[in-house]
Amino acid sequence: MGILIGVLISAGSSEPFVSGPPGPEGVPLEIGRPIAPASTEANGQMVDGIGCDSSEQLVYHVHTHLSIYVNGVLRPLPAGIGIVAPVAEKTPFGPFYEAPQCYYWLHVHAADGIIHIESPSVRIYTLGEFFDVWRQPLGPGRVGGETGPLTVWVNGGRFWGNPRAIELGSHEDVQIDVGRPVVPPSRVNWSVTGL
């Protein structure tokens, strides 16, 4: 499979974003070695007050995009995070992962960097909680198994705090760069996704 150079355009942004073809959610698939595996020890038990239900919860249903670069190289989120025993459903646009057991309220269906926030109540969720569901470390100087200086972007603007505190919300774009070079932030063109 070859790597394609695509462009995600939103709010006047036209920086290049290394990606593959559009995936099952209308967002380009992220090509590369994942930052960490999707599989975790989470087997449906509560994590940070976040449950795992047999069906998706739609009282609060929004989407955030997360991109992670290590030394300038895209390191995608793997599909299946927050889905216990994920099963791939084949689509014309790539696999889309479903849950035979349960979905955490924060989960990832496809290798496109989209975090689904699907909760039985309206509340604020954070990037730190997503990483806790994933069972991966996140903090100043650390993302998964990678360490180094972090440059963090939220909606194209620089974020100076602890990345664990970033709030996940509707059509948010979060980018974390570990090390150097720092990749210019990109934005998803949410209008073409249907999310």
Backbone as a printed PyTorch tensor [residue, N CA C, xyz], in Angstrom:
tensor([[[  0.8450,  -1.1650,   0.0000],
         [  0.0000,   0.0000,   0.0000],
         [  0.8930,   1.2300,   0.0000]],

        [[  0.7070,   2.1520,  -0.9100],
         [  1.5150,   3.3590,  -0.9850],
         [  0.9820,   4.4390,  -0.0860]],

        [[  1.8360,   5.3630,   0.2600],
         [  1.4190,   6.5140,   1.0510],
         [  1.0120,   7.6210,   0.1060]],

        [[ -0.1190,   8.2210,   0.3910],
         [ -0.6150,   9.3270,  -0.4030],
         [ -0.4470,  10.6100,   0.3870]],

        [[ -0.2610,  11.7040,  -0.3100],
         [ -0.2410,  12.9970,   0.3480],
         [ -1.6010,  13.6230,   0.0940]],

        [[ -2.3160,  13.9040,   1.1560],
         [ -3.6320,  14.5150,   1.0510],
         [ -3.6130,  15.8670,   1.7310]],

        [[ -4.6840,  16.5760,   1.6140],
         [ -4.8100,  17.8560,   2.2820],
         [ -6.1430,  17.9090,   2.9900]],

        [[ -6.1110,  18.2200,   4.2680],
         [ -7.3240,  18.4750,   5.0230],
         [ -7.4380,  19.9790,   5.1190]],

        [[ -8.5460,  20.5380,   4.6560],
         [ -8.6760,  21.9870,   4.6190],
         [ -9.8400,  22.4190,   5.4800]],

        [[ -9.5890,  23.3590,   6.3580],
         [-10.6380,  23.9260,   7.1880],
         [-10.1720,  25.2750,   7.6910]],

        [[-11.0600,  26.2050,   7.7240],
         [-10.7750,  27.5400,   8.2630],
         [ -9.5200,  28.1420,   7.6620]],

        [[ -9.3260,  27.9590,   6.3570],
         [ -8.1980,  28.5830,   5.6830],
         [ -6.8970,  27.8310,   5.7970]],

        [[ -6.8800,  26.7050,   6.4940],
         [ -5.6530,  25.9370,   6.6480],
         [ -5.4370,  25.0590,   5.4270]],

        [[ -4.2090,  25.0160,   4.9250],
         [ -3.9330,  24.1320,   3.7880],
         [ -2.5730,  23.4710,   3.9340]],

        [[ -2.1460,  23.2050,   5.1630],
         [ -0.8750,  22.5430,   5.3850],
         [ -0.9890,  21.0810,   4.9620]],

        [[  0.0820,  20.4810,   4.4210],
         [  0.0120,  19.0800,   4.0230],
         [ -0.1310,  18.1720,   5.2310]],

        [[ -0.8540,  17.0960,   5.0530],
         [ -1.0900,  16.1180,   6.0950],
         [ -0.8480,  14.7630,   5.4630]],

        [[  0.1250,  14.0150,   5.9350],
         [  0.4320,  12.7170,   5.3420],
         [ -0.6780,  11.7540,   5.7310]],

        [[ -1.3280,  11.1970,   4.7440],
         [ -2.4590,  10.3330,   5.0280],
         [ -2.7010,   9.3900,   3.8710]],

        [[ -3.6650,   8.5280,   4.0800],
         [ -4.0910,   7.6130,   3.0450],
         [ -5.4090,   8.0780,   2.4530]],

        [[ -6.0900,   7.1810,   1.7940],
         [ -7.3720,   7.5210,   1.1840],
         [ -8.4400,   7.7530,   2.2540]],

        [[ -9.5530,   8.3670,   1.8860],
         [-10.6390,   8.5480,   2.8580],
         [-11.0810,   7.2000,   3.4260]],

        [[-11.2770,   7.1690,   4.7300],
         [-11.7090,   5.9510,   5.4040],
         [-13.2160,   5.8740,   5.5190]],

        [[-13.7130,   4.9130,   6.2890],
         [-15.1500,   4.6930,   6.3910],
         [-15.9230,   5.8450,   7.0370]],

        [[-15.2130,   6.7660,   7.7100],
         [-15.8920,   7.9060,   8.3240],
         [-15.7150,   9.1870,   7.5110]],

        [[-15.1230,   9.0840,   6.3150],
         [-14.9210,  10.2540,   5.4690],
         [-13.6830,  11.0560,   5.8140]],

        [[-12.8870,  10.5760,   6.7490],
         [-11.6410,  11.2240,   7.1680],
         [-10.4930,  10.3810,   6.6200]],

        [[ -9.4330,  10.9980,   6.0780],
         [ -8.3190,  10.2020,   5.5610],
         [ -7.7380,   9.2570,   6.6190]],

        [[ -7.4850,   8.0400,   6.1960],
         [ -6.8470,   7.0670,   7.0780],
         [ -5.4240,   7.5300,   7.3560]],

        [[ -4.9610,   7.3140,   8.5690],
         [ -3.5940,   7.6650,   8.9340],
         [ -2.7120,   6.4500,   8.6770]],

        [[ -1.6890,   6.6550,   7.8670],
         [ -0.8030,   5.5650,   7.4670],
         [  0.4930,   5.6650,   8.2590]],

        [[  0.9470,   4.5510,   8.7830],
         [  2.2020,   4.5260,   9.5220],
         [  2.1250,   3.5370,  10.6620]],

        [[  3.2180,   3.4410,  11.4010],
         [  3.2810,   2.5410,  12.5580],
         [  2.5380,   3.1850,  13.7220]],

        [[  1.5070,   2.5350,  14.2790],
         [  0.7380,   3.1200,  15.3700],
         [  1.6170,   3.5230,  16.5490]],

        [[  1.1840,   4.5430,  17.2580],
         [  1.9060,   5.0420,  18.4240],
         [  1.9420,   3.9820,  19.5360]],

        [[  0.9190,   3.1350,  19.6040],
         [  0.8380,   2.0410,  20.5780],
         [ -0.2520,   1.0870,  20.0890]],

        [[ -0.2630,  -0.1390,  20.5690],
         [ -1.3080,  -1.0680,  20.1260],
         [ -2.6820,  -0.6690,  20.6650]],

        [[ -3.7230,  -1.0930,  19.9740],
         [ -5.0900,  -0.8140,  20.4260],
         [ -5.4610,  -1.6780,  21.6070]],

        [[ -4.9280,  -2.8950,  21.6530],
         [ -5.3140,  -3.8150,  22.7140],
         [ -4.8190,  -3.3060,  24.0570]],

        [[ -5.6490,  -3.4820,  25.0520],
         [ -5.3180,  -3.0520,  26.4010],
         [ -5.8020,  -4.1170,  27.3760]],

        [[ -5.5460,  -3.8680,  28.6300],
         [ -6.0590,  -4.7650,  29.6630],
         [ -7.5040,  -4.4350,  30.0050]],

        [[ -8.0200,  -3.3120,  29.4990],
         [ -9.3920,  -2.9140,  29.8110],
         [-10.3490,  -3.9620,  29.2640]],

        [[-11.1640,  -4.5250,  30.1400],
         [-12.0760,  -5.5830,  29.7070],
         [-13.5320,  -5.2400,  29.9970]],

        [[-13.8110,  -3.9680,  30.1330],
         [-15.1820,  -3.5320,  30.3800],
         [-15.3960,  -2.9210,  31.7440]],

        [[-14.3940,  -3.0000,  32.6220],
         [-14.5380,  -2.3870,  33.9330],
         [-14.5060,  -0.8570,  33.7990]],

        [[-15.0940,  -0.1690,  34.7460],
         [-15.1390,   1.2900,  34.7560],
         [-13.7150,   1.8460,  34.8030]],

        [[-13.4430,   2.9100,  34.0050],
         [-12.1470,   3.5920,  33.9920],
         [-12.4180,   5.0870,  34.1500]],

        [[-11.9280,   5.6960,  35.1990],
         [-12.1240,   7.1310,  35.4480],
         [-13.6040,   7.5100,  35.4120]],

        [[-14.4850,   6.6160,  35.8660],
         [-15.9150,   6.8880,  35.8330],
         [-16.5370,   6.7210,  34.4610]],

        [[-15.7830,   6.1650,  33.5140],
         [-16.2550,   5.9510,  32.1450],
         [-16.6300,   4.4900,  31.9920]],

        [[-17.8890,   4.2530,  31.6310],
         [-18.3910,   2.9020,  31.5050],
         [-18.1760,   2.3010,  30.1350]],

        [[-18.5270,   1.0320,  30.0350],
         [-18.4470,   0.2780,  28.7930],
         [-19.7880,  -0.4250,  28.6220]],

        [[-20.5450,  -0.0260,  27.5880],
         [-21.8910,  -0.5290,  27.3820],
         [-21.9790,  -1.3830,  26.1230]],

        [[-22.9740,  -2.2820,  26.0960],
         [-23.1310,  -3.1960,  24.9600],
         [-23.5470,  -2.4760,  23.6830]],

        [[-24.0790,  -1.2670,  23.8070],
         [-24.4030,  -0.4630,  22.6200],
         [-23.8650,   0.9510,  22.8390]],

        [[-23.7040,   1.6690,  21.7410],
         [-23.1900,   3.0300,  21.8400],
         [-24.2250,   3.9400,  22.4940]],

        [[-23.7550,   4.8310,  23.3260],
         [-24.6100,   5.7740,  24.0450],
         [-24.6680,   7.0820,  23.2620]],

        [[-25.8600,   7.5810,  22.9850],
         [-25.9690,   8.7180,  22.0770],
         [-26.5750,   9.9740,  22.6960]],

        [[-26.7160,  10.0260,  24.0180],
         [-27.2070,  11.2600,  24.6400],
         [-26.2250,  12.3970,  24.3500]],

        [[-24.9520,  12.1210,  24.4910],
         [-23.8940,  13.0870,  24.1590],
         [-22.9970,  12.4070,  23.1390]],

        [[-23.0230,  12.8810,  21.8780],
         [-22.3260,  12.2010,  20.7880],
         [-21.5840,  13.2380,  19.9540]],

        [[-20.2590,  13.3430,  20.1690],
         [-19.4170,  14.2920,  19.4350],
         [-18.1220,  13.5870,  19.0430]],

        [[-17.3030,  14.2710,  18.2370],
         [-16.0770,  13.6600,  17.7120],
         [-14.9220,  14.6470,  17.7720]],

        [[-13.7600,  14.1410,  18.1810],
         [-12.5070,  14.8980,  18.2150],
         [-11.4880,  14.1470,  17.3600]],

        [[-10.6610,  14.8840,  16.6240],
         [ -9.5940,  14.2670,  15.8280],
         [ -8.2650,  14.4420,  16.5550]],

        [[ -7.4810,  13.3690,  16.6540],
         [ -6.1670,  13.4000,  17.2950],
         [ -5.1120,  12.8940,  16.3280]],

        [[ -4.0730,  13.7040,  16.1120],
         [ -2.8920,  13.3070,  15.3390],
         [ -1.6850,  13.3610,  16.2560]],

        [[ -0.8110,  12.3690,  16.1330],
         [  0.4100,  12.3290,  16.9300],
         [  1.5890,  12.1490,  15.9780]],

        [[  2.5910,  13.0180,  16.1120],
         [  3.8190,  12.9230,  15.3280],
         [  4.9850,  12.7090,  16.2820]],

        [[  5.9000,  11.8280,  15.9020],
         [  7.1250,  11.6050,  16.6750],
         [  8.2880,  11.9310,  15.7470]],

        [[  9.0540,  12.9520,  16.1250],
         [ 10.1850,  13.4160,  15.3110],
         [  9.7620,  13.6700,  13.8620]],

        [[  8.5700,  14.2640,  13.7020],
         [  8.0700,  14.6490,  12.3910],
         [  7.3780,  13.5560,  11.6110]],

        [[  7.2620,  12.3450,  12.1870],
         [  6.6430,  11.2130,  11.4960],
         [  5.2900,  10.9060,  12.1360]],

        [[  4.2460,  10.8130,  11.3120],
         [  2.9090,  10.4930,  11.8050],
         [  2.9000,   9.1190,  12.4390]],

        [[  2.3500,   9.0330,  13.6520],
         [  2.1920,   7.7690,  14.3840],
         [  0.7090,   7.6260,  14.7090]],

        [[ -0.0410,   6.9570,  13.8610],
         [ -1.5000,   6.9100,  13.9740],
         [ -2.0190,   6.2740,  15.2570]],

        [[ -3.2630,   6.6630,  15.5960],
         [ -4.0230,   5.9340,  16.6000],
         [ -4.5140,   4.6530,  15.9400]],

        [[ -4.3910,   3.5240,  16.5920],
         [ -4.9380,   2.3040,  15.9950],
         [ -6.4480,   2.2480,  16.1770]],

        [[ -7.1340,   1.6140,  15.2530],
         [ -8.5680,   1.3810,  15.3900],
         [ -8.8030,   0.3860,  16.5170]],

        [[ -9.9380,   0.5140,  17.1800],
         [-10.3190,  -0.4390,  18.2150],
         [-10.0580,   0.0090,  19.6330]],

        [[ -9.4380,   1.1820,  19.8330],
         [ -9.2210,   1.6790,  21.1890],
         [-10.5980,   1.8670,  21.8420]],

        [[-10.7500,   1.4160,  23.0810],
         [-12.0000,   1.5950,  23.8130],
         [-13.1150,   0.6730,  23.3690]],

        [[-12.7970,  -0.3270,  22.5590],
         [-13.7770,  -1.3260,  22.1130],
         [-13.2710,  -2.6750,  22.6060]],

        [[-14.0420,  -3.3120,  23.4760],
         [-13.5920,  -4.5760,  24.0420],
         [-13.8100,  -5.6920,  23.0190]],

        [[-12.7380,  -6.4200,  22.7220],
         [-12.7290,  -7.4960,  21.7230],
         [-13.2380,  -7.0030,  20.3670]],

        [[-12.6040,  -5.9480,  19.7960],
         [-13.1040,  -5.3640,  18.5490],
         [-13.1000,  -6.3460,  17.3780]],

        [[-14.1210,  -6.1990,  16.5400],
         [-14.2570,  -7.0180,  15.3360],
         [-14.3520,  -6.0730,  14.1480]],

        [[-13.5280,  -6.3270,  13.1380],
         [-13.5090,  -5.4610,  11.9530],
         [-14.6460,  -5.8260,  11.0100]],

        [[-15.3990,  -4.8070,  10.6400],
         [-16.4150,  -4.9520,   9.6010],
         [-15.8100,  -4.3720,   8.3330]],

        [[-15.8130,  -5.1460,   7.2520],
         [-15.2360,  -4.6720,   5.9930],
         [-16.1730,  -3.6520,   5.3560]],

        [[-15.5730,  -2.5430,   4.9030],
         [-16.3070,  -1.5420,   4.1440],
         [-15.4940,  -1.2470,   2.8820]],

        [[-16.0750,  -0.6090,   1.8870],
         [-15.3030,  -0.2470,   0.6950],
         [-14.1680,   0.7330,   0.9920]],

        [[-14.2150,   1.3590,   2.1770],
         [-13.2260,   2.3820,   2.5300],
         [-12.2840,   1.9380,   3.6350]],

        [[-12.2490,   0.6550,   3.9250],
         [-11.3750,   0.1360,   4.9630],
         [-12.1710,  -0.4080,   6.1270]],

        [[-11.4920,  -1.0800,   7.0660],
         [-12.1910,  -1.7010,   8.1880],
         [-12.7770,  -0.6760,   9.1580]],

        [[-13.9250,  -1.0270,   9.7120],
         [-14.6290,  -0.2380,  10.7220],
         [-14.8990,  -1.2000,  11.8730]],

        [[-14.3880,  -0.8820,  13.0630],
         [-14.4240,  -1.8260,  14.1760],
         [-15.6730,  -1.6500,  15.0310]],

        [[-16.3080,  -2.7860,  15.3160],
         [-17.5120,  -2.8550,  16.1390],
         [-17.1840,  -3.6490,  17.4050]],

        [[-18.1160,  -3.6070,  18.3690],
         [-17.8910,  -4.2700,  19.6510],
         [-18.8590,  -5.4220,  19.8610]],

        [[-18.3430,  -6.6540,  19.9280],
         [-19.2220,  -7.7650,  20.2830],
         [-19.5430,  -7.7810,  21.7840]],

        [[-18.6910,  -7.0900,  22.5900],
         [-18.9110,  -7.0760,  24.0360],
         [-19.3780,  -5.6990,  24.5150]],

        [[-18.5030,  -4.6760,  24.3850],
         [-18.9310,  -3.3440,  24.8430],
         [-18.0390,  -2.2390,  24.2840]],

        [[-18.6240,  -1.0310,  24.2730],
         [-17.9350,   0.1920,  23.8570],
         [-17.7310,   1.0810,  25.0810]],

        [[-16.5020,   1.5230,  25.2940],
         [-16.3100,   2.5980,  26.2730],
         [-16.8750,   3.8730,  25.6740]],

        [[-17.2330,   4.8140,  26.5090],
         [-17.8280,   6.0650,  26.0380],
         [-16.8380,   6.8850,  25.2200]],

        [[-15.5510,   6.5400,  25.2830],
         [-14.5010,   7.1350,  24.4510],
         [-13.8790,   5.9820,  23.6690]],

        [[-14.0170,   5.9990,  22.3390],
         [-13.4970,   4.8860,  21.5440],
         [-13.1590,   5.3310,  20.1200]],

        [[-12.4640,   4.4360,  19.3890],
         [-12.0080,   4.7010,  18.0220],
         [-12.4640,   3.5450,  17.1280]],

        [[-13.2260,   3.8630,  16.0600],
         [-13.7340,   2.8310,  15.1460],
         [-12.7960,   2.5170,  13.9780]],

        [[-12.0330,   3.5120,  13.5000],
         [-11.2230,   3.3310,  12.2940],
         [ -9.8510,   3.9720,  12.5040]],

        [[ -8.9050,   3.6560,  11.6370],
         [ -7.5380,   4.1890,  11.7500],
         [ -7.4580,   5.5820,  11.1340]],

        [[ -8.3370,   6.4760,  11.5930],
         [ -8.3980,   7.8320,  11.0420],
         [ -8.1880,   8.9160,  12.0960]],

        [[ -7.8910,   8.5290,  13.3320],
         [ -7.6420,   9.5000,  14.3850],
         [ -8.8890,  10.0870,  15.0180]],

        [[-10.0760,   9.5980,  14.6620],
         [-11.3160,  10.1400,  15.2100],
         [-11.6520,   9.4380,  16.5220]],

        [[-11.7370,  10.2360,  17.5910],
         [-12.1820,   9.7380,  18.8900],
         [-13.6750,   9.9970,  18.9740]],

        [[-14.4430,   8.9370,  19.1840],
         [-15.8930,   9.0560,  19.3640],
         [-16.1660,   9.2570,  20.8460]],

        [[-16.8760,  10.3140,  21.1720],
         [-17.3240,  10.5640,  22.5310],
         [-18.8150,  10.2780,  22.5100]],

        [[-19.2100,   9.1430,  23.0540],
         [-20.6040,   8.6950,  23.0020],
         [-21.0050,   8.2810,  24.4120]],

        [[-21.7020,   9.1960,  25.0840],
         [-21.9450,   9.0840,  26.5060],
         [-23.4360,   9.0920,  26.8310]],

        [[-23.8210,   8.4470,  27.9490],
         [-25.2180,   8.4620,  28.3590],
         [-25.6370,   9.7770,  29.0190]],

        [[-24.6850,  10.6890,  29.2220],
         [-25.0110,  12.0050,  29.7750],
         [-24.0250,  13.0350,  29.2400]],

        [[-24.4380,  14.2830,  29.2570],
         [-23.5720,  15.3740,  28.8040],
         [-22.5730,  15.6720,  29.9130]],

        [[-21.2930,  15.5590,  29.5930],
         [-20.2380,  15.9050,  30.5450],
         [-18.9590,  16.1610,  29.7690]],

        [[-17.9960,  16.7340,  30.4280],
         [-16.7120,  17.0250,  29.7940],
         [-15.7910,  15.8230,  29.9860]],

        [[-15.2190,  15.3750,  28.8680],
         [-14.2130,  14.3120,  28.8850],
         [-12.8910,  14.9200,  28.4420]],

        [[-11.7950,  14.3310,  28.8890],
         [-10.4780,  14.8750,  28.5620],
         [ -9.6240,  13.8650,  27.8020]],

        [[ -8.5810,  14.3930,  27.1730],
         [ -7.6350,  13.5370,  26.4740],
         [ -6.9660,  12.5750,  27.4520]],

        [[ -6.7210,  13.0240,  28.6720],
         [ -6.1400,  12.1420,  29.6910],
         [ -7.0300,  10.9520,  29.9800]],

        [[ -8.3440,  11.1650,  30.0350],
         [ -9.2750,  10.0580,  30.2640],
         [ -9.2610,   9.0830,  29.0870]],

        [[ -9.1780,   9.6160,  27.8630],
         [ -9.0910,   8.7440,  26.6950],
         [ -7.8470,   7.8610,  26.7960]],

        [[ -6.7000,   8.4370,  27.1490],
         [ -5.4750,   7.6510,  27.2800],
         [ -5.5900,   6.6450,  28.4340]],

        [[ -6.3290,   6.9830,  29.4880],
         [ -6.5350,   6.0330,  30.5840],
         [ -7.3710,   4.8440,  30.1220]],

        [[ -8.4320,   5.0890,  29.3350],
         [ -9.2140,   3.9860,  28.7710],
         [ -8.3080,   3.1080,  27.9100]],

        [[ -7.4200,   3.7580,  27.1540],
         [ -6.4880,   3.0640,  26.2660],
         [ -5.3890,   2.3490,  27.0510]],

        [[ -5.1840,   2.7390,  28.3040],
         [ -4.1150,   2.2090,  29.1660],
         [ -2.7320,   2.6010,  28.6460]],

        [[ -2.6430,   3.8470,  28.1680],
         [ -1.3690,   4.3860,  27.6950],
         [ -1.0470,   5.6590,  28.4710]],

        [[  0.2380,   5.8960,  28.7730],
         [  0.5970,   7.1060,  29.4950],
         [  0.5000,   8.3530,  28.6220]],

        [[  0.1430,   9.4660,  29.2380],
         [  0.1150,  10.7800,  28.5930],
         [  0.4150,  11.8150,  29.6560]],

        [[  1.3300,  12.7060,  29.3590],
         [  1.6650,  13.7810,  30.2840],
         [  2.7460,  14.6390,  29.6810]],

        [[  3.2090,  15.6380,  30.4210],
         [  4.2930,  16.4680,  29.8910],
         [  5.5070,  15.5960,  29.5470]],

        [[  5.9170,  15.6120,  28.3000],
         [  7.0900,  14.8670,  27.8730],
         [  6.8560,  13.4100,  27.5600]],

        [[  5.5880,  12.9480,  27.5480],
         [  5.3450,  11.5230,  27.2780],
         [  4.0080,  11.2990,  26.5920]],

        [[  4.0400,  10.5090,  25.5110],
         [  2.8310,  10.0800,  24.7980],
         [  3.0240,   8.6060,  24.4750]],

        [[  2.2160,   7.7470,  25.0780],
         [  2.4170,   6.3090,  24.8970],
         [  3.8250,   5.9510,  25.3440]],

        [[  4.5340,   5.1990,  24.5380],
         [  5.9070,   4.8220,  24.8740],
         [  6.9530,   5.8160,  24.4200]],

        [[  6.5330,   6.9390,  23.8470],
         [  7.4680,   7.9410,  23.3220],
         [  7.6820,   9.0610,  24.3350]],

        [[  8.9300,   9.5280,  24.4360],
         [  9.2500,  10.6190,  25.3450],
         [ 10.0280,  11.6990,  24.6080]],

        [[  9.9170,  12.9170,  25.1090],
         [ 10.6280,  14.0430,  24.5210],
         [  9.8180,  15.3120,  24.7050]],

        [[ 10.3510,  16.4270,  24.2340],
         [  9.5960,  17.6770,  24.3610],
         [  8.3230,  17.6040,  23.5180]],

        [[  7.2120,  18.0810,  24.0920],
         [  5.9320,  18.0700,  23.3960],
         [  5.5740,  19.4620,  22.8950]],

        [[  5.0270,  19.5090,  21.6940],
         [  4.3950,  20.7120,  21.1580],
         [  2.9560,  20.2890,  20.8750]],

        [[  2.0090,  20.9670,  21.5010],
         [  0.6160,  20.5590,  21.4310],
         [ -0.2140,  21.6640,  20.7960]],

        [[ -1.1060,  21.2560,  19.8920],
         [ -1.9770,  22.1800,  19.1790],
         [ -3.4270,  21.7660,  19.3990]],

        [[ -4.2980,  22.7500,  19.5970],
         [ -5.7410,  22.5250,  19.6600],
         [ -6.3830,  23.4900,  18.6850]],

        [[ -7.0660,  22.9520,  17.6920],
         [ -7.7190,  23.7560,  16.6490],
         [ -6.7610,  24.7420,  15.9910]],

        [[ -5.5260,  24.3150,  15.7870],
         [ -4.5230,  25.1290,  15.1000],
         [ -3.7840,  26.1100,  15.9820]],

        [[ -4.2040,  26.2670,  17.2410],
         [ -3.5170,  27.1750,  18.1720],
         [ -2.6910,  26.3940,  19.1770]],

        [[ -1.6310,  26.9910,  19.6460],
         [ -0.7250,  26.3260,  20.5900],
         [ -1.3890,  26.1440,  21.9430]],

        [[ -1.2510,  24.9460,  22.4990],
         [ -1.7670,  24.6200,  23.8280],
         [ -0.5610,  24.4690,  24.7410]],

        [[ -0.5420,  25.2120,  25.8580],
         [  0.6390,  25.2570,  26.7110],
         [  0.5350,  24.4160,  27.9770]],

        [[ -0.6300,  23.8680,  28.2880],
         [ -0.8030,  23.1220,  29.5250],
         [ -0.4740,  21.6470,  29.3810]],

        [[ -0.8520,  20.8850,  30.4030],
         [ -0.6870,  19.4380,  30.3970],
         [ -1.6660,  18.8580,  29.3810]],

        [[ -1.2080,  18.0460,  28.4200],
         [ -2.1220,  17.5170,  27.4080],
         [ -3.2490,  16.6640,  27.9870]],

        [[ -3.0740,  16.1390,  29.1780],
         [ -4.1450,  15.3650,  29.8210],
         [ -5.3930,  16.2130,  30.0430]],

        [[ -5.2260,  17.5210,  30.1770],
         [ -6.3460,  18.4140,  30.4850],
         [ -7.1340,  18.8560,  29.2540]],

        [[ -6.6880,  18.5160,  28.0600],
         [ -7.3890,  18.9490,  26.8450],
         [ -8.7890,  18.3490,  26.8250]],

        [[ -9.7840,  19.2100,  26.6660],
         [-11.1680,  18.7610,  26.6190],
         [-11.5100,  18.2430,  25.2240]],

        [[-12.1800,  17.1090,  25.2000],
         [-12.6440,  16.5160,  23.9430],
         [-14.0340,  17.0740,  23.6580]],

        [[-14.2150,  17.6210,  22.4700],
         [-15.5030,  18.2100,  22.1430],
         [-15.8290,  18.0460,  20.6840]],

        [[-16.9100,  18.6550,  20.2790],
         [-17.4010,  18.5270,  18.9200],
         [-16.4700,  19.1870,  17.9200]],

        [[-15.9720,  18.3860,  16.9840],
         [-15.1400,  18.8420,  15.8660],
         [-13.8770,  19.5600,  16.3130]],

        [[-13.3000,  19.0760,  17.3920],
         [-12.0090,  19.5710,  17.8610],
         [-10.8970,  18.8670,  17.0840]],

        [[ -9.7950,  19.5770,  16.8610],
         [ -8.6090,  19.0100,  16.2260],
         [ -7.4360,  19.1640,  17.1780]],

        [[ -6.8790,  18.0430,  17.6240],
         [ -5.7550,  18.0470,  18.5610],
         [ -4.5680,  17.4020,  17.8580]],

        [[ -3.4200,  18.0330,  17.9640],
         [ -2.1870,  17.4670,  17.4110],
         [ -1.1040,  17.5450,  18.4670]],

        [[ -0.3930,  16.4320,  18.6480],
         [  0.7370,  16.3700,  19.5760],
         [  1.9790,  16.0090,  18.7860]],

        [[  3.0080,  16.8380,  18.9050],
         [  4.3100,  16.5550,  18.3060],
         [  5.2670,  16.2110,  19.4290]],

        [[  5.8970,  15.0340,  19.3340],
         [  6.9230,  14.6160,  20.2840],
         [  8.2580,  14.8030,  19.5840]],

        [[  9.1430,  15.6090,  20.1460],
         [ 10.4520,  15.8390,  19.5460],
         [ 10.4050,  16.8410,  18.4090]],

        [[ 11.3990,  16.7610,  17.5270],
         [ 11.5440,  17.7040,  16.4220],
         [ 11.7630,  16.9380,  15.1280]],

        [[ 11.3620,  17.4500,  13.9870],
         [ 10.7440,  18.7510,  13.7700],
         [  9.2700,  18.7290,  14.1730]],

        [[  8.7180,  19.9280,  14.3700],
         [  7.2990,  20.0940,  14.6700],
         [  6.5700,  20.2620,  13.3390]],

        [[  5.5210,  19.4840,  13.1580],
         [  4.7220,  19.5210,  11.9310],
         [  3.6630,  20.6100,  12.0730]],

        [[  3.4890,  21.4840,  11.0690],
         [  2.4350,  22.5000,  11.1700],
         [  1.0770,  21.8360,  11.4140]],

        [[  0.2490,  22.4140,  12.2930],
         [ -1.0330,  21.7860,  12.6080],
         [ -1.9770,  21.7730,  11.4070]],

        [[ -2.7770,  20.7230,  11.3310],
         [ -3.7670,  20.5440,  10.2710],
         [ -5.1530,  20.5260,  10.8940]],

        [[ -6.1500,  20.7420,  10.0800],
         [ -7.5360,  20.6880,  10.5440],
         [ -8.3210,  19.7420,   9.6480]],

        [[ -9.2460,  19.0240,  10.2230],
         [-10.1440,  18.1630,   9.4650],
         [-11.2280,  19.0310,   8.8460]],

        [[-11.5850,  18.7470,   7.6120],
         [-12.7260,  19.4000,   6.9910],
         [-13.9540,  18.5970,   7.4260]],

        [[-14.5050,  18.9520,   8.5750],
         [-15.5900,  18.1950,   9.1840],
         [-16.8390,  18.1820,   8.2880]],

        [[-16.9970,  19.1810,   7.4200],
         [-18.2120,  19.2650,   6.6170],
         [-18.3480,  18.1060,   5.6330]],

        [[-17.2690,  17.4120,   5.3060],
         [-17.3510,  16.2980,   4.3650],
         [-17.4060,  14.9400,   5.0690]],

        [[-17.4000,  14.9330,   6.3860],
         [-17.3340,  13.6690,   7.1170],
         [-18.6950,  13.0830,   7.4780]],

        [[-19.6820,  13.9090,   7.7090],
         [-20.9550,  13.4120,   8.2050],
         [-20.9100,  13.1080,   9.6930]],

        [[-19.8220,  13.4560,  10.3580],
         [-19.7010,  13.2260,  11.8150],
         [-20.1580,  14.4550,  12.5690]]])
